[in-house]
Amino acid sequence: PWTIPANLAIALHPGLKYAAVQTGDNEVMILAEGLLDLCMDTFGIESYEVLKLFKAAELENLEARHPLYDRPSKIVLAPYVTLEAGTGCVHTAPGHGREDYETGLQYDLETYSPVDDSGCFTPDVGYFAGMEVFAANEAVKDKLSEVGALLKEEEITHEYPHCWRCKKPVIFRSTKQWFISMEKNDLRKNALDAIRKVSWIPSWGEDRIYKMIANRPDWCVSRQRTWGVPITVFFCDECDEPVITQEIIDHVSGMVEQSGADIWFTKSEKELLPPETRCPNCGADRFRKETDILDVWFDSGVSYAAVMENRGYLDSPADLYLEGSDQHRGWFHSSLLCSVGTRKEAPYKGVLTHGFVVDGAGKAMHKSSGNVIAPEELIKSHGAEILRLWVAGEDYRDNIRLSKEILQRLTEAYRRIRNTCRYLLGNLNDFDWETDQVPYTEMEELDRWALNRIQELNGRILKAYEDFNFHLVYHNLHNFCVLDLSSFYLDIIKDRLYTSPKKSAARRSAQTAMHEILETLVRLMAPVLSFTADEIWQHMTGKERPVSVHVDIFSPQNKEYQDTELAERWEQIISVRKEVTKVLELARKEKSIGHPLDASVRLGLAPKLADKLAPYEDQLRSIFIVSSVDLREIDQVEGGFESETVPGLKVEVSPSLDPKCERCWIHDPSVGDDKNHPNTCERCRNVLNEIMR
């Protein structure tokens, strides 16, 4: 109630209908049609007549009379009026509320605030003069009742601003301030144009800041604090006019550059002003300093000038500004206005925003809640790589969750990536790129498939880095190590690596592919898993390389390794392998086999699928990691598993009847044919004989 003495307007919603209602005592009320029944019930009025319904616009700019003072109260339109409570007619005091103030500007109302610096009413309000505003609430209600203007009194609960330090309620009070006009020199238009030239990540940031700039009021840049960046304005002691000239600005800024901003507070006006300075309005030579300071957002908003323009090795505008999503209203916002207002361009080429760290349930972290996980604790318990992996692996565009369970999953993921690279390193120990590499055209087809896959990965991850989609870097890297390498490619080539002659073409072909995979992989992971990548780098053999992976560059795309037709062929083989693996797993659960190498597989194939698999018949045993594969027409396989995902495929698994080779574990009919090596297959005997020569 204490703001009613400052009332200058009554706000209606432009989109609502209003009713003129005559009550039993011949008074006419105006209120929102949608609140009519509720209001009459609340007021205890049973008999009334709706005289007319009309749009709010029909009342715009008409004048009511203030209930306590002999002055008009203009009827205005405002979008913040609601039907949630009240009458749909809202008391408006431009000197005591932001929305009220903005409405007052729109209707050219006085910014009237009859409250002094102590929070007490000034003599302007007569009866209430000298009262503390909150203490005046009862007095205002009593006065309204006394003059017959209080229809109904109710207490409601609503949000009210409080001081963040002392937790006591605060008031809105208009005072004289310094503003930057959004319209002068087309600042708003130029800022909106500049927004469209910036790359916003995520893209929704563009519309968000655009709407903020389009709808914001003039920027109040003055603050009432005892210390800060001064507003270098003087006031004439005689006529009270502000005195500010380019000569004064240059003089003061030169002194600040030499001695710091504190000189504004330590030196006198005479020391701060150029000699012989006089008031351009009245000619007086006595002045006082402005005591207000600049908004701290203005400080941060001009950081581009201090950082980018005062260092010869940096160019302005900056490539990227990055901060939390709240900075569309903060740093990104103030920087844009400062730069556009002085440089006619945005201070940045790109802006990246991220969410905030929350706990595993999505709740904000607070010490009082006991859900805070400090970075230093995380590093101590899990290592810096897990922290880096967590930061990179989460989609930063939303709030980022952190919990012990999430860290445990990341630790497992990191271990898989590390173990994959360790396996590659271990199997390249005897490989020299200069002397042992196999030309691409002579490599095994599976190895060429692996080279194509690493090229696809390289392209995806490089694009993800370029687009700031760092979470895609992690997910692609992890999936490649687990699915493409560990679960498929490396699983298949183990037989070649461990049982083939050391210098055989088949083994060197696999090592050539592994070498190229690791060369690309270590560079791709370096920005995220920095320590791991450098550790791998130190153990890599072969080519001469820089001292650290971090001074090298990403591997360029190798077109020779790209083969879409080969990839399509192997996509079909992989889909069949997945179905075979399902049936092998069922056989293991039923204990008809102990290990896949104990199995003999029979495939029933429709003609089209048979044509695709026939060229690979000799390789299917190693691809499926079984002892033998027999291809048949589909109707020749009566039992078995009929695939639902691969049309024209039946899979039958049975225990191999052939003896088992001690060396490679494959069941093969040739085991026992040689008395000198009775427990090995023919392939392993040939290798052993070669070793013994």
PEGI-V213182 format. One record per pair of residues at least 4 apart in sequence whose C-alpha atoms are under 8 Angstrom apart, sorted by the first residue. I is the first residue (numbers start at 1). J is the second residue. If there is no record, write none. Layout:
{{I;J} {I;J}}
This chain:
{{1;137} {1;138} {1;140} {1;141} {2;133} {2;134} {2;136} {2;137} {2;140} {3;7} {3;93} {3;96} {4;91} {4;93} {4;140} {5;68} {5;69} {5;125} {6;93} {6;94} {6;95} {6;96} {6;112} {6;113} {6;114} {7;66} {7;73} {7;91} {7;92} {7;93} {7;94} {8;66} {8;72} {8;73} {8;74} {8;92} {8;93} {8;94} {8;109} {8;110} {9;73} {9;74} {9;75} {9;76} {9;91} {9;92} {9;93} {10;73} {10;74} {10;75} {10;76} {10;89} {10;90} {10;91} {10;92} {11;75} {11;76} {11;77} {11;78} {11;81} {11;89} {11;90} {11;91} {11;92} {12;16} {12;56} {12;75} {12;76} {12;77} {12;78} {12;81} {12;88} {12;89} {12;90} {13;56} {13;77} {13;78} {13;79} {13;80} {13;81} {13;82} {13;88} {14;55} {14;56} {14;57} {14;77} {14;78} {14;79} {15;55} {15;56} {16;32} {16;33} {16;55} {16;56} {17;32} {17;33} {17;34} {17;53} {17;54} {17;55} {17;56} {18;30} {18;31} {18;32} {18;33} {18;53} {18;54} {18;55} {18;56} {19;29} {19;30} {19;31} {19;32} {19;33} {19;36} {19;50} {19;51} {19;52} {19;53} {19;54} {20;28} {20;29} {20;30} {20;31} {20;50} {20;51} {20;52} {20;53} {21;28} {21;29} {21;30} {21;31} {21;48} {21;49} {21;50} {21;51} {21;52} {22;26} {22;27} {22;28} {22;29} {22;48} {22;49} {22;50} {22;51} {23;27} {23;28} {23;29} {23;45} {23;47} {23;48} {23;49} {24;47} {24;48} {31;35} {31;36} {31;87} {31;88} {31;89} {32;36} {32;83} {32;87} {32;88} {32;89} {33;53} {34;83} {35;39} {35;83} {35;85} {35;86} {35;87} {35;88} {36;40} {36;87} {37;41} {38;42} {39;43} {39;86} {39;87} {40;44} {40;45} {40;46} {41;45} {41;46} {42;152} {43;151} {43;152} {54;58} {55;59} {56;60} {56;77} {57;77} {59;75} {59;76} {60;75} {60;76} {60;77} {61;74} {61;75} {61;76} {62;74} {62;75} {63;72} {63;73} {63;74} {63;75} {64;72} {64;73} {64;74} {64;75} {65;69} {65;70} {65;71} {65;72} {65;73} {66;70} {66;71} {66;72} {66;73} {67;144} {67;147} {67;149} {68;143} {68;144} {68;147} {76;103} {76;107} {78;103} {80;99} {81;88} {81;89} {81;90} {82;88} {83;87} {83;88} {86;90} {92;100} {93;97} {93;100} {93;101} {93;112} {94;98} {94;99} {94;100} {94;101} {94;102} {94;103} {94;104} {94;109} {94;110} {94;111} {94;112} {94;113} {95;100} {95;101} {95;110} {95;111} {95;112} {95;113} {95;172} {95;173} {95;174} {96;100} {96;101} {96;113} {96;171} {96;172} {96;173} {96;174} {97;101} {97;172} {97;173} {98;102} {98;172} {99;103} {100;104} {101;105} {101;111} {102;106} {102;217} {103;107} {104;108} {104;109} {104;110} {104;111} {105;109} {111;174} {112;174} {113;173} {113;174} {113;175} {114;121} {114;122} {114;123} {114;124} {114;125} {115;119} {115;120} {115;121} {115;122} {115;133} {115;173} {116;120} {116;121} {116;122} {118;132} {119;132} {119;133} {120;129} {120;130} {120;131} {120;132} {120;133} {121;125} {121;128} {121;129} {121;130} {121;131} {121;132} {121;133} {122;129} {122;130} {123;128} {123;129} {123;130} {124;129} {125;129} {128;136} {128;139} {128;140} {131;135} {131;136} {132;136} {133;137} {135;139} {136;140} {137;141} {138;142} {139;143} {140;144} {141;145} {141;150} {142;146} {143;147} {144;148} {144;149} {144;150} {145;149} {145;150} {160;169} {161;169} {161;170} {161;171} {162;167} {162;168} {162;169} {162;170} {163;167} {163;168} {163;169} {163;170} {177;220} {177;221} {177;222} {177;223} {178;220} {178;221} {178;222} {179;218} {179;219} {179;220} {179;221} {179;222} {180;218} {180;219} {180;220} {180;221} {181;187} {181;218} {181;219} {182;186} {182;187} {182;188} {182;217} {182;218} {182;219} {183;187} {183;188} {183;189} {186;190} {187;191} {187;337} {187;340} {187;341} {188;192} {188;213} {188;214} {189;193} {190;194} {190;340} {190;344} {191;195} {191;213} {191;336} {191;337} {191;340} {191;345} {191;346} {192;196} {192;210} {192;213} {192;214} {193;197} {194;198} {194;340} {194;345} {194;346} {195;206} {195;209} {195;210} {195;346} {196;206} {197;349} {198;346} {198;348} {198;349} {198;350} {198;351} {199;203} {199;349} {199;350} {199;351} {200;204} {200;205} {200;206} {200;350} {200;351} {200;352} {201;205} {201;350} {201;351} {201;352} {201;353} {201;468} {202;352} {202;353} {202;397} {203;207} {204;208} {205;209} {205;328} {205;353} {206;210} {207;211} {208;212} {208;328} {209;213} {209;328} {209;329} {209;333} {210;214} {211;215} {212;216} {212;329} {213;333} {220;295} {221;294} {221;295} {221;298} {222;231} {222;292} {222;293} {222;294} {222;295} {223;292} {223;293} {223;294} {223;295} {224;291} {224;292} {224;293} {225;292} {225;293} {226;291} {226;292} {226;293} {227;293} {228;293} {228;294} {229;261} {229;293} {229;294} {229;299} {230;261} {230;264} {230;290} {230;291} {230;292} {230;293} {230;294} {231;290} {231;291} {231;292} {231;293} {231;294} {232;244} {232;249} {232;252} {232;289} {232;290} {233;242} {233;243} {233;244} {233;289} {233;290} {234;242} {234;243} {234;244} {234;287} {234;288} {234;289} {234;290} {235;240} {235;241} {235;242} {235;243} {235;287} {235;288} {235;289} {235;290} {236;240} {236;241} {236;242} {236;243} {236;279} {236;284} {236;285} {236;286} {236;287} {236;288} {237;284} {237;286} {237;287} {237;288} {238;282} {238;284} {238;286} {239;281} {239;282} {241;281} {243;279} {243;280} {244;248} {244;249} {245;249} {246;250} {247;251} {247;274} {248;252} {248;273} {248;274} {249;253} {250;254} {251;255} {251;272} {251;273} {251;274} {252;256} {252;272} {252;273} {253;257} {254;258} {255;259} {255;260} {255;263} {256;260} {256;261} {256;262} {256;263} {257;261} {259;263} {262;266} {263;267} {264;268} {264;272} {267;271} {267;272} {268;272} {269;273} {269;287} {269;288} {269;289} {270;274} {270;275} {273;277} {276;285} {277;285} {278;283} {278;284} {278;285} {278;286} {279;283} {279;284} {279;285} {294;298} {294;299} {295;299} {296;300} {297;301} {297;330} {297;331} {297;334} {298;302} {298;334} {298;335} {298;338} {299;303} {300;331} {300;334} {300;335} {301;331} {301;332} {301;333} {301;334} {301;335} {301;336} {301;337} {301;338} {301;339} {302;306} {302;335} {302;338} {302;339} {303;307} {303;335} {304;308} {304;309} {304;316} {304;317} {304;318} {304;335} {304;347} {305;309} {305;310} {306;310} {307;311} {308;314} {308;315} {308;316} {308;317} {308;318} {309;314} {309;315} {309;316} {316;347} {316;348} {317;346} {317;347} {317;348} {317;349} {318;347} {318;348} {318;349} {318;350} {319;348} {319;349} {319;350} {320;348} {320;349} {320;350} {320;351} {320;352} {321;332} {321;348} {321;350} {321;351} {321;352} {322;351} {322;352} {322;353} {322;354} {323;327} {323;352} {323;353} {323;354} {324;353} {324;354} {324;355} {324;356} {325;353} {325;354} {325;355} {326;330} {327;331} {327;332} {327;333} {327;353} {328;332} {328;333} {329;333} {329;334} {330;334} {331;335} {332;336} {332;351} {333;337} {334;338} {335;339} {335;346} {335;347} {336;340} {336;345} {336;346} {336;347} {337;341} {338;342} {339;343} {339;344} {339;345} {339;346} {339;347} {340;344} {340;345} {340;346} {340;347} {353;396} {353;397} {354;396} {354;397} {354;398} {354;399} {355;396} {355;397} {355;398} {355;399} {355;400} {356;398} {356;399} {356;400} {357;364} {357;365} {357;399} {357;400} {357;401} {357;402} {358;362} {358;363} {358;364} {358;365} {358;399} {358;400} {358;401} {358;402} {359;363} {359;364} {359;365} {359;371} {359;372} {359;401} {359;402} {359;403} {360;401} {360;402} {360;403} {360;405} {360;406} {361;401} {362;399} {362;401} {365;369} {365;370} {365;371} {365;372} {366;370} {366;371} {366;372} {367;371} {367;372} {373;377} {373;378} {373;402} {373;403} {374;378} {375;379} {375;387} {376;380} {377;381} {378;382} {378;383} {378;384} {378;387} {379;383} {379;384} {379;386} {379;387} {380;384} {382;386} {382;387} {382;411} {383;387} {384;388} {385;389} {385;528} {385;529} {385;530} {385;531} {385;532} {386;390} {386;407} {386;410} {386;411} {386;414} {387;391} {388;392} {388;528} {388;529} {389;393} {389;410} {389;414} {389;474} {389;528} {389;529} {390;394} {390;407} {390;410} {391;396} {392;470} {392;471} {392;473} {392;474} {392;528} {393;470} {393;471} {393;472} {393;473} {393;474} {393;475} {394;400} {394;470} {394;471} {395;400} {395;469} {395;470} {395;471} {396;400} {396;471} {401;406} {402;406} {402;407} {403;407} {404;408} {405;409} {406;410} {407;411} {408;412} {409;413} {410;414} {411;415} {412;416} {413;417} {413;478} {414;418} {415;419} {416;420} {416;478} {416;481} {416;482} {417;421} {417;477} {417;478} {417;481} {417;482} {418;422} {418;532} {419;423} {420;424} {420;481} {420;482} {420;485} {420;486} {421;425} {421;518} {421;536} {422;426} {422;536} {423;427} {424;428} {424;514} {424;515} {424;518} {425;429} {425;536} {425;539} {425;540} {427;497} {427;511} {428;511} {428;514} {428;515} {428;541} {429;541} {431;436} {431;508} {431;511} {431;541} {431;542} {432;436} {432;437} {432;541} {432;542} {433;437} {433;512} {433;515} {433;542} {433;543} {434;542} {434;543} {436;508} {436;512} {437;508} {437;509} {437;511} {437;512} {438;442} {438;443} {438;505} {438;508} {438;509} {438;512} {439;443} {440;448} {440;561} {443;447} {443;448} {443;506} {443;509} {443;510} {444;448} {444;506} {444;509} {444;510} {445;449} {446;450} {446;489} {447;451} {447;509} {447;510} {447;513} {448;452} {448;513} {448;561} {449;453} {449;563} {449;566} {449;567} {449;570} {450;454} {450;489} {450;513} {450;517} {451;455} {451;513} {451;516} {451;517} {451;561} {451;562} {452;456} {452;561} {452;562} {452;563} {452;567} {453;457} {453;484} {454;458} {454;517} {454;520} {455;459} {455;557} {455;558} {455;561} {455;562} {456;460} {456;562} {457;461} {457;476} {457;477} {457;480} {458;462} {458;520} {458;524} {458;555} {458;557} {459;463} {459;557} {460;464} {460;476} {461;465} {461;472} {461;473} {461;476} {461;477} {461;524} {462;466} {462;524} {463;467} {464;468} {464;469} {464;470} {464;472} {464;473} {465;469} {465;470} {465;473} {469;473} {470;474} {471;475} {472;476} {473;477} {474;478} {475;479} {476;480} {477;481} {477;525} {478;482} {479;483} {479;484} {480;484} {480;485} {481;485} {481;486} {482;486} {482;487} {483;487} {483;488} {484;488} {484;489} {485;489} {485;490} {485;491} {486;490} {486;491} {487;491} {488;492} {489;493} {490;494} {492;622} {492;623} {492;624} {492;625} {493;497} {493;510} {494;498} {495;499} {495;500} {495;622} {495;664} {496;500} {496;506} {496;507} {496;510} {497;502} {497;507} {497;510} {499;663} {499;664} {499;684} {499;687} {500;504} {500;506} {500;507} {500;684} {500;687} {501;507} {501;687} {501;690} {501;691} {502;507} {503;507} {503;508} {504;508} {505;509} {506;510} {507;511} {508;512} {509;513} {510;514} {511;515} {512;516} {513;517} {514;518} {515;519} {516;520} {517;521} {518;522} {519;523} {519;555} {520;524} {520;554} {520;555} {521;525} {522;526} {522;533} {522;536} {522;537} {522;549} {523;533} {523;549} {523;553} {523;554} {523;555} {524;554} {525;529} {525;530} {525;533} {526;530} {526;531} {526;532} {526;533} {526;534} {526;549} {526;550} {529;533} {530;534} {531;535} {532;536} {533;537} {533;549} {534;538} {534;548} {534;549} {534;550} {535;539} {536;540} {537;548} {537;549} {538;547} {538;548} {546;551} {546;552} {547;551} {548;552} {549;553} {558;562} {563;567} {564;568} {565;569} {566;570} {567;571} {568;572} {569;573} {569;612} {570;574} {571;575} {572;576} {573;577} {573;613} {574;578} {575;579} {575;646} {576;580} {576;646} {576;649} {577;581} {577;623} {577;624} {578;582} {579;583} {579;643} {579;646} {579;651} {580;584} {580;624} {580;651} {581;585} {581;624} {582;586} {583;587} {583;641} {583;651} {583;652} {583;653} {584;588} {584;596} {584;599} {584;653} {585;589} {586;590} {587;591} {587;592} {587;593} {587;653} {588;592} {588;593} {588;594} {588;595} {592;654} {592;655} {593;598} {593;599} {593;654} {593;655} {594;598} {595;599} {596;625} {596;626} {596;627} {597;625} {597;626} {597;627} {597;665} {597;666} {597;667} {598;626} {598;627} {598;655} {598;656} {598;666} {598;667} {599;626} {599;627} {599;628} {599;653} {599;654} {599;655} {599;656} {600;626} {600;627} {600;628} {600;629} {600;653} {600;654} {600;655} {600;656} {601;626} {601;628} {601;629} {601;630} {601;651} {601;652} {601;653} {601;654} {602;629} {602;630} {602;631} {602;632} {602;637} {602;651} {602;652} {602;653} {603;629} {603;630} {603;631} {603;632} {603;634} {603;637} {603;649} {603;650} {603;651} {603;652} {604;631} {604;632} {604;633} {604;634} {604;635} {604;636} {604;637} {604;648} {604;649} {604;650} {604;651} {605;609} {605;610} {605;631} {605;632} {605;633} {605;634} {605;648} {605;649} {605;650} {606;610} {606;633} {606;634} {606;647} {606;648} {606;649} {607;611} {607;633} {608;612} {609;613} {609;648} {609;649} {610;614} {610;631} {610;633} {611;615} {613;617} {616;620} {617;621} {617;629} {617;631} {619;623} {620;624} {620;629} {621;625} {621;626} {621;627} {621;628} {621;629} {622;626} {622;627} {626;666} {627;656} {627;666} {627;667} {627;668} {628;656} {628;667} {632;636} {632;637} {633;637} {634;648} {634;649} {634;650} {637;650} {637;652} {639;652} {640;650} {640;651} {640;652} {640;653} {641;650} {641;651} {641;652} {642;649} {642;650} {642;651} {643;647} {643;648} {643;649} {643;650} {643;651} {656;667} {657;667} {658;667} {658;668} {658;669} {659;667} {659;668} {659;669} {659;671} {660;665} {660;666} {660;667} {660;668} {660;671} {660;679} {660;680} {661;665} {661;666} {661;667} {661;668} {661;671} {661;679} {661;680} {661;681} {662;679} {662;680} {663;680} {663;684} {664;684} {667;671} {668;681} {669;681} {670;680} {670;681} {670;682} {671;678} {671;679} {671;680} {671;681} {671;682} {672;677} {672;678} {672;679} {672;680} {672;681} {673;678} {674;678} {677;685} {680;684} {680;685} {681;685} {682;686} {683;687} {684;688} {685;689} {686;690} {687;691} {688;692} {689;693}}
